[in-house]
Amino acid sequence: MRFDVITLFPELFAPFVASGVTRRAYESKQVEVVLWNPRDFASGNYRRVDDRPFGGGPGMVMMAEPMSTCLDAALAARPDAASAPVVLFSPIGEVLRHAAVADWATSAGAVLVCGRYEGIDQRFIDQRITHQISLGDFVLSGGEIAAMALLDAVARLQPGVLGDEASHVEDSFNPALDGLLDCPHYTRPEQWRGQGVPAPLMSGHHVQIERWRRDQRLAVTAARRPDLIAAARAANRLSAADEAALQKKL
């Protein structure tokens, strides 16, 4: 898949695609990342990409024309130019969740538009953007971090990227865990600063271990994200043993 990223700061992405376990996805071109700077498509000696907003107010607004010309070039370089999604990271977008990441992970990719300053001229958004995504109810200085979050989440789902193919199956929010949060994890030493490892994990009894992990996932999710418990219950994903474990914790 291919992600074309429109950004005023392409240099931010160089260490990102070269670091960590997900670099395998970028090196192998399972996830190809192509960077485009709208300043390269701006006119005039100063290559301006922003201007003051009509109606006054603080800050600057990214101009529609250099953004649109840059987008045209990015789309023209893609084999799916006519159908490629054009994504803007925006507070009004749909909050990014696991199901959407899983969909993007099996797609042909998209053009990711990273805004800056006070935003982008609304006419560009109205005419050129097909999808809007938000990471949550907060504001970033630009869309680059949000773009990296999507790229990282997509890259780690590609075959062969993680050392253990089963790793992402047990991630929080994964359908394999019925959408629950993951359980706590422990490693050596067995005793650390007066605290030991839970006995079931030391038992060697696989059924007991899996039941403990399931109970922990239920308890953590009920405490931190009760909405996920409600969703799992509505989808009939909770067994009688699950319900008993939840009652015990309550």
Buried (B, 14 or more C-beta within 10 A) or exposed (E): BBBBBBBBEBEBBEEBBEEEEBBBBBEEEBBBBBBBBBBEBBEEEEEEBBEEBEEEEEEBBBBBBBBBBBBEBBBEEBEEEEEBBBBBBBEEBEEBEBEBBBEBBEBBBBBBBBBBBBBBBEEBBEEBBEBBBBBEEEEBEBBBBBBBBBBBBBBBBBEEBBEEEEEBEBBBBBEEBBBBBBBEEEEEEEEEEEEEBBEBBEEEEEEEBEBBBBBBBBBBBBEEBEEBBEBBBEEEBBEEEBEEBBEEEE
